[in-house]
Amino acid sequence: MKFKLITIGILALVLFTGCEELAKELSTTISGTVRDGSEPVEGAFVLAMQGLTVDGLASMEIDLSNGSITNSIGDYTIIEVDPGTYQILAVKDLNGNGMVDWDTDQVGIYGPSIGGIPTGFTSITIEEDEDIEGIDITSLYVWPL
């Protein structure tokens, strides 16, 4: 009986890992890591959005359709991304209410910064059946700065 349980557990792990890899192979993906300085950020929402600007962030409504959640080491993969041009945003929902509270939640963007302060988004363009890796966010802030 013990052998059967171990075998079932291993099979489930292989299938789960295989399903994630299969999803990545069958769809267009964006992936990377979210860190706050040197620390990985677990449980952050990472979103691929269109038409974002740094100045417009605080008034932006968040769409969760193109998103993912970071794992324990800060990694994420957004699957089934339609071709287009996107800006990448990470939100750590500190109070767990499922909403972006700009004055308390931490927000990070993929883009340039001066002295650690974000200055704009770096847009990424994704084509059909293309995977884009290394879209890393390195700092989170309470917005607006």
N, C-alpha and C positions, 0 to 999 in steps of 0.2 A: 504494500500500500504506500509506504514511504517513497519507494522508487517511482511509482506512478505520479505522485504529487510533485516530486522534483522534476520529472520528465515534462509534466504539464506546465510547470512554472517556466522551465527553460524554453519550451515551445512557444509559450505566450510571449516571452521576452523577444525571441527571434522574430515572431510575427509582428509585434508592435514596432520593433526597430525596422523590419523590412517594409512595413506599411509607410512609415515616415520617409524612408529612402525611395520607395515607389512613388509616393506623392511628389517628391522633389523631381524624380525623373519624368513624370507625366505632366508636369505643369511648369509654368514660368515662376521663378522664385527670386526673392531678395533676401540676403542673409548677412549677419554680422554679429557684433557684440556690443552691449551697452555696459559702460563702466562709469563710475563717478571717481575720477582720478585713477587710482590703481585698483579700486575695489569693484568687483563685478556687481551688477544690479540685478537681483532676482525679482521676478514678478512685475516688471515694467511692461506696459503696453507699448508696442512699437507699431507705428502706423505709416503706411505709404499714402500720402495725400497729394492732391494736385492744387496748384495755385496758392501755396502758402508763402507768406512773407513774414519776416521777423516782426515788423511793425503791426501786422494783422493778427498775430497769434492770440492775443488776449481776447479778441472778439470772435474767434473762430469756433464753429461748432465741430465737434470731433465725430468722424464717421469710422466705425469699427469694422467695416466690411473688408478692408485691406489691412489686416493687422495680425499680430502675433503677440505672445507673452514670453518674456525672457525666462530661461531656465536658471538653475542654481549657479551657473558660471557666467551668466549674462548673455548667453547665445540666443539668437532668435532666427526663425525662418518664416517669411511671409510667403504663402503658396498661392497659386492660381491668380497671379497678378496679370491684369490685362496690359497689353502693350500701351506705352504712353510715357509721359514725363512726370516724375514724382519727386516730392521732397519727403524726407524721413524724419519723423518726430517720435520721441520716446517720452512716456509719461509714467511716473511712479506715483500711484494713487495712495498717498500716505494715510488718509483716513478711511480708505476702503469703501467709499460710497459709490464707486463705479462712475464717477463724474470727474471732470477736470476742474479742480478748484485752483484757479490761477494764483491766488494769494497764499496757498499752503502746499500744494502738490509740487513735486519736482518735475521739470520739463527739460529735455535735451534735444538738440537738433544735429543733423548731419550737415556740417558746413564749417566755414572758416570762423576763426575767432582772433581777437586781439587781446593779449593779456588774459586769456581764459574766458573772455566775454564774447558770446556769439555775435557775429556781425551779419550773417545771412545764411541762407540755405545753399547747399550744393545740390542742384537738380541732377537726377539720374534718369536716363532714358532707357527703357527696356523694350526689346523687340519680342516678337512671338517666339516661344520655346527657348528663351534665353534665361540663364541664371546669372545673377549678379551677386558676388560675394564681397566680403570685406567692407560693408557699409557700417562702419563702427561709429558709435556715439561715445565720447570720452568724458563729458561733464554734464551734470544735471543742475538746474537752477530753479529757484522759486521765481515765477514770472509775474509781472514784469520786473526786470532787474532794476 
